[in-house]
Amino acid sequence: MPLSAPTRPSETPGRRPAPAGRPAIARPRRALPALRWLGRADREVLWLYLVTRVGIWATAGAVGRLFPSDGGSHRPMSLLVPWQRWDWSFYFHIAKDGYFPDGAGPWTIGWDNREAFLPGFPLALRAVHTFVPSWAASGALISFAAGGVAVLALARLARGLPGGHEAGRRAVAFLLVSPCAVFLAAGYTESLFLALALPAWLAAQRRSWAVASVLACLACSVRVTGLFLAAALALHFLLTARTRAAWRSAPWLFLPAVPPVLHSWYLHAWTGDWMAWKHSQERGWYRDFHLPWEAWSHTWTAAFEHTQPTGYALMSQAELLAMVTGLVLLAVLVRGRRWPEALYIALTLWALGTSYWYTSLPRSTLLWWPLWTALAGWSMRRPRVRSAYLYVAGPLCTVVAVTFLTGRWAG
């Protein structure tokens, strides 16, 4: 009777035959390549970000069905239609047609003053549109990707506080449910700016001045607020540079000035006006200079003296509340001797608080990362702060989102 061949241990993918006397050990599953560099805390932050994105897009879908642009329509509007409002039209037309299409400009009757907007976001929009047919979808994708980068950077900034990873999660949660958080999902500049500004600040904390300056340069091409970031970086450098080797990085700090200078040069070539962007803001948004108390008085009148429709009056009240919040934050930063962050907030408040009246201050709070890290740190010391904030800010976030998506936003 022939002898049978010896049996071999079964071989399955990912598992080798166990040596005699040793149990087989399965190899751990590998993470997706894009997530290998992310720790568990980072993945939790991204999960929170994705959940809130689903919620805000579900709100947009509901708005399209409950509040169609045509009340007699039997078809719901496209999911992207509610997002194509207000500032989006400026970014879209700049990306599609440029700043001065067919020779039109400030000398043309009915001009839209589009030169007030920097070219960073429109250039990104045009680049993505080469691969994505829909302009609105292109804007939404930019904000979605940039928002993911921004929340990761914000969480890492906040992890330096007592509480570590939990403080990082709370800072992100406070940002994502803030009253104006809908603008992080829209085809606007807030998400893209944060995706550049927050990593720039992280790089500065690590004394990587070249990286910080390049990122701040890109941020300056997106929003003029990038200049305030550049000033804060310069002050941070002056307060921390101690060696000759560190001072060799000083020339990098001039790089963020390049985009605004180039933009002014381009506008001058077309209009003959080096301050064309500023003058367009004055024509279109009443951003001519007024003393701070005059701006407060004008906004107060619009908010409480019954000179404006109720929607605009309510927005003026929100503008005043945002200014008070900014001043309190500035005082906290000064008391804590956080001079670079205090400079960033002070310049922002000065720029927005010296127009005829306040405009876009509530939206600007999204860019105040010291606010979100400060709230996170406060909530770690006072647990009730977290609950109070979420109970108040959550409903306000929904109200502002519906107001914006239905086209009733007034600021």
C-alpha positions in Angstrom: 0.0 0.0 0.0 1.7 3.3 -1.1 2.4 5.9 1.4 0.4 9.1 1.0 2.2 12.4 0.6 2.5 14.4 3.8 -0.1 17.0 4.2 0.9 20.7 4.0 -0.5 23.4 6.2 -3.2 25.4 4.5 -1.9 28.6 3.0 -4.2 31.6 2.9 -3.5 35.1 1.7 -1.8 37.2 4.4 -0.8 34.2 6.5 2.3 32.0 6.4 2.4 28.4 7.5 3.1 28.4 11.2 6.3 26.7 12.3 5.9 23.6 14.3 4.8 24.3 17.8 3.8 27.9 17.0 0.3 29.2 16.4 -0.4 31.0 13.1 -0.5 34.8 13.5 -2.5 36.8 11.0 -0.8 39.9 9.6 -2.6 43.2 10.6 -4.5 44.8 7.8 -2.8 47.7 6.2 -4.5 51.1 6.2 -5.3 52.9 3.0 -2.2 54.5 1.6 -3.7 58.0 1.9 -4.3 57.5 5.6 -1.1 55.8 6.7 0.4 59.1 7.8 -2.7 60.0 9.8 -3.0 58.9 13.4 -6.1 57.8 15.2 -6.9 61.3 16.4 -6.6 62.7 12.9 -8.9 60.0 11.5 -11.5 60.9 14.3 -11.3 64.6 13.2 -11.8 63.7 9.6 -14.8 61.5 10.5 -16.4 64.4 12.4 -15.7 66.6 9.4 -17.4 64.1 7.0 -20.4 63.7 9.3 -21.0 67.4 9.3 -20.5 67.6 5.5 -23.3 65.0 5.1 -25.5 67.0 7.4 -25.0 70.3 5.6 -25.5 68.8 2.1 -28.6 67.1 3.4 -29.8 70.5 4.5 -29.1 71.8 1.0 -31.0 69.0 -0.6 -34.0 69.7 1.7 -33.9 73.4 0.9 -34.0 72.6 -2.8 -37.2 70.6 -2.3 -38.9 72.7 0.3 -38.0 76.1 -1.2 -37.7 75.8 -5.0 -36.9 78.9 -6.9 -40.1 78.3 -9.0 -43.0 77.7 -6.6 -45.0 76.0 -9.2 -42.2 73.6 -10.3 -42.8 69.8 -10.1 -39.1 69.1 -10.1 -36.7 69.8 -7.2 -33.8 72.1 -8.1 -30.3 70.7 -8.5 -28.4 70.0 -5.3 -25.8 72.6 -6.5 -28.2 75.4 -7.3 -28.6 76.7 -3.7 -24.8 77.2 -3.4 -24.5 79.5 -6.4 -25.3 82.7 -4.6 -23.7 86.0 -3.6 -19.9 86.0 -3.8 -19.9 82.8 -5.8 -21.0 84.8 -8.9 -17.8 86.9 -8.6 -15.5 83.9 -8.4 -17.3 82.2 -11.2 -17.2 85.1 -13.6 -13.5 85.8 -12.8 -12.6 82.2 -13.4 -14.7 82.0 -16.6 -14.1 85.4 -18.2 -11.3 87.1 -16.3 -11.3 90.5 -14.6 -12.1 92.7 -17.6 -14.0 90.7 -20.2 -14.5 92.4 -23.6 -13.0 95.6 -22.4 -15.5 96.1 -19.6 -14.4 97.6 -16.3 -15.1 100.3 -13.7 -15.7 102.7 -16.6 -18.7 100.6 -17.7 -22.2 101.3 -16.4 -23.5 98.5 -14.1 -19.9 97.2 -13.5 -19.9 94.5 -10.7 -16.6 95.6 -9.1 -15.1 92.1 -9.4 -11.5 93.5 -9.1 -12.1 93.6 -5.3 -11.6 89.8 -5.2 -8.1 88.3 -5.3 -7.3 85.7 -8.0 -6.3 82.7 -5.8 -9.7 81.1 -5.6 -10.7 81.8 -9.2 -7.5 80.3 -10.4 -8.0 77.2 -8.4 -11.6 77.0 -9.6 -10.5 77.3 -13.3 -7.8 74.5 -12.7 -10.3 72.1 -11.2 -12.9 72.9 -13.9 -10.5 71.4 -16.5 -11.3 68.0 -14.9 -14.8 68.7 -13.5 -17.4 69.9 -16.0 -19.6 71.7 -13.5 -18.3 75.0 -12.2 -20.4 74.7 -9.0 -19.2 71.2 -8.4 -15.6 72.4 -8.9 -16.1 75.1 -6.2 -17.6 72.6 -3.8 -14.8 70.1 -4.3 -12.2 72.8 -3.6 -13.9 73.7 -0.4 -14.4 70.1 0.6 -10.8 69.1 0.2 -9.5 72.3 1.7 -11.8 72.0 4.7 -10.4 68.6 5.4 -6.8 70.0 5.5 -8.0 72.9 7.6 -9.6 70.8 10.3 -6.6 68.5 10.6 -4.3 71.5 11.0 -6.6 73.2 13.5 -6.8 70.0 15.6 -3.0 69.8 15.6 -2.7 73.4 16.8 -5.2 72.7 19.6 -3.4 69.6 20.8 -0.8 71.7 22.4 -3.4 72.7 25.0 -4.1 70.7 28.2 -6.3 67.9 27.1 -4.3 67.0 24.0 -6.3 65.1 21.4 -9.6 65.9 23.1 -8.8 69.6 22.9 -8.1 69.2 19.2 -11.5 67.5 18.6 -13.3 70.2 20.5 -11.7 73.0 18.6 -12.7 71.3 15.3 -16.3 70.7 16.6 -16.7 74.3 17.7 -15.6 75.5 14.2 -17.8 73.0 12.3 -21.0 74.0 14.2 -20.3 77.7 14.4 -23.1 79.9 13.2 -21.5 80.7 9.8 -20.0 77.2 9.2 -22.1 76.9 6.0 -19.5 79.0 4.2 -16.9 76.3 4.7 -18.9 74.1 2.4 -19.8 76.8 -0.2 -17.6 77.7 -3.1 -16.1 80.5 -1.1 -12.6 81.4 0.0 -12.9 80.5 3.7 -11.9 76.8 3.5 -9.1 77.4 1.1 -7.7 80.2 3.2 -7.7 78.1 6.3 -6.1 75.2 4.5 -3.2 77.4 3.8 -3.1 79.7 6.9 -3.3 77.0 9.6 -0.5 74.8 8.2 1.5 78.0 7.8 1.0 78.7 11.5 2.0 75.1 12.3 5.2 75.5 10.3 6.0 78.7 12.1 5.7 77.0 15.4 8.2 74.5 14.2 10.5 77.3 13.0 10.1 76.2 9.3 10.0 79.8 8.0 10.4 78.9 4.4 7.4 76.6 4.4 5.4 79.1 6.5 6.1 81.9 4.1 5.2 79.9 1.0 1.9 78.9 2.5 1.2 82.5 3.7 2.1 83.7 0.2 -0.6 81.4 -1.3 -3.0 82.5 1.4 -2.4 86.1 0.4 -3.5 85.2 -3.1 -6.9 84.0 -1.7 -7.9 86.7 0.8 -6.4 90.0 1.9 -6.5 88.6 5.4 -3.4 86.8 4.3 -1.5 90.0 4.9 -2.5 90.0 8.5 -1.3 86.4 8.8 2.0 87.5 7.2 2.3 90.3 9.8 1.6 87.8 12.6 4.3 85.4 11.2 6.8 88.3 11.1 6.1 89.2 14.7 6.4 85.5 15.7 9.7 85.4 13.9 11.0 88.5 15.7 10.0 87.1 19.1 11.6 83.6 18.6 14.6 84.2 16.4 17.7 83.8 18.6 20.5 82.8 16.4 22.2 83.9 13.2 21.0 80.7 11.5 17.5 81.6 12.3 17.9 85.2 10.9 19.0 83.7 7.6 15.4 82.8 7.1 14.2 86.4 7.5 14.0 87.2 3.7 11.4 84.5 3.3 9.0 86.7 5.3 8.7 89.2 2.5 7.3 86.5 0.1 3.6 86.9 1.2 3.6 90.5 -0.2 4.1 89.2 -3.7 0.5 88.3 -4.6 -1.1 91.6 -3.5 1.6 93.5 -5.3 1.1 91.6 -8.5 -2.6 91.9 -8.3 -2.3 95.7 -7.8 0.1 95.9 -10.8 -2.2 93.9 -13.0 -5.2 96.1 -12.1 -3.1 99.2 -12.6 -2.2 98.0 -16.1 -5.9 97.9 -17.0 -7.3 100.8 -15.0 -4.4 103.1 -14.3 -5.2 102.9 -10.6 -2.8 101.2 -8.2 -5.6 101.1 -5.6 -8.3 99.8 -7.9 -9.1 96.8 -5.6 -9.7 99.2 -2.7 -11.8 101.7 -4.7 -13.9 98.8 -6.0 -14.7 97.8 -2.4 -15.6 101.4 -1.6 -18.0 101.5 -4.6 -19.6 98.1 -4.1 -19.5 97.5 -0.3 -19.2 100.9 1.4 -15.7 100.1 2.6 -14.5 103.7 2.6 -12.6 104.6 5.7 -14.4 105.8 8.9 -13.2 106.0 12.4 -14.0 102.9 14.5 -16.7 104.7 16.6 -18.4 106.0 13.5 -18.6 102.5 12.1 -20.0 101.2 15.4 -22.6 104.0 15.4 -23.7 103.4 11.8 -24.0 99.7 12.4 -25.9 100.3 15.7 -28.3 102.5 13.9 -28.9 99.9 11.2 -29.4 97.3 13.9 -31.7 99.0 16.3 -33.1 102.2 14.9 -35.6 100.6 12.4 -33.9 102.2 9.4 -33.4 98.9 7.6 -35.6 95.9 6.7 -35.8 93.3 9.5 -33.4 90.9 7.7 -30.7 93.6 7.4 -31.3 94.8 10.9 -30.8 91.3 12.3 -27.6 90.9 10.3 -26.3 94.2 11.7 -27.0 92.9 15.2 -24.9 89.8 14.3 -22.2 92.1 13.1 -22.1 94.0 16.4 -22.0 90.7 18.3 -19.1 89.4 16.2 -17.2 92.7 16.9 -17.7 92.3 20.6 -16.5 88.7 20.4 -13.4 89.8 18.5 -12.6 92.4 21.1 -13.0 90.0 24.0 -10.8 87.5 22.1 -8.2 90.2 21.5 -8.2 91.1 25.3 -7.7 87.4 26.1 -4.8 87.1 23.7 -3.1 90.2 25.0 -3.6 89.1 28.6 -2.0 85.8 27.7 0.9 87.6 25.9 0.1 85.8 22.7 1.3 88.7 20.7 1.4 87.3 17.2 -2.2 85.9 17.4 -3.3 89.2 19.0 -1.8 91.2 16.1 -3.7 89.0 13.6 -7.0 89.6 15.3 -6.3 93.3 15.9 -5.5 93.9 12.2 -8.6 92.0 11.2 -10.9 93.9 13.5 -9.3 97.2 12.3 -9.9 96.4 8.6 -13.5 95.3 9.2 -14.3 97.9 11.8 -13.3 101.0 9.9 -15.8 100.9 7.1 -19.0 102.9 6.9 -20.6 100.0 8.8 -19.6 96.4 9.6 -19.7 93.9 6.8 -18.9 90.2 6.9 -17.6 90.1 10.5 -19.6 86.9 11.4 -18.1 85.1 8.4 -14.7 86.4 9.4 -14.9 84.6 12.7 -14.3 81.3 10.8 -10.8 82.5 10.2 -10.0 83.3 13.8 -8.3 80.1 14.8 -7.3 81.5 18.2 -11.0 81.7 19.0 -11.6 78.0 18.4 -8.5 76.9 20.3 -9.3 79.3 23.2 -12.9 77.9 23.4 -11.4 74.3 23.3 -9.1 75.2 26.2 -11.8 76.9 28.2 -14.1 73.9 27.7 -11.5 71.6 29.1 -11.4 73.6 32.3 -15.2 74.2 32.4 -17.1 71.2 31.0 -20.4 73.1 30.8 -18.9 75.5 28.2 -19.0 72.7 25.6 -22.7 71.9 26.2 -23.7 75.6 26.3 -21.9 76.3 23.0 -23.3 73.4 21.2 -26.9 74.0 22.4 -26.7 77.6 21.2 -24.5 77.5 18.2 -26.0 74.3 16.7 -29.5 75.8 16.0 -27.9 79.0 14.8 -25.8 77.1 12.4 -28.9 75.5 10.9 -30.7 78.8 10.7 -27.9 80.6 8.9 -27.4 77.6 6.5 -31.1 77.7 5.6 -31.0 81.5 5.2 -28.0 81.3 2.9 -29.2 78.4 0.8 -32.6 80.0 0.3 -31.0 83.3 -0.9 -32.1 85.3 2.0 -28.6 86.0 3.4 -28.1 89.7 4.0 -24.4 90.0 4.7 
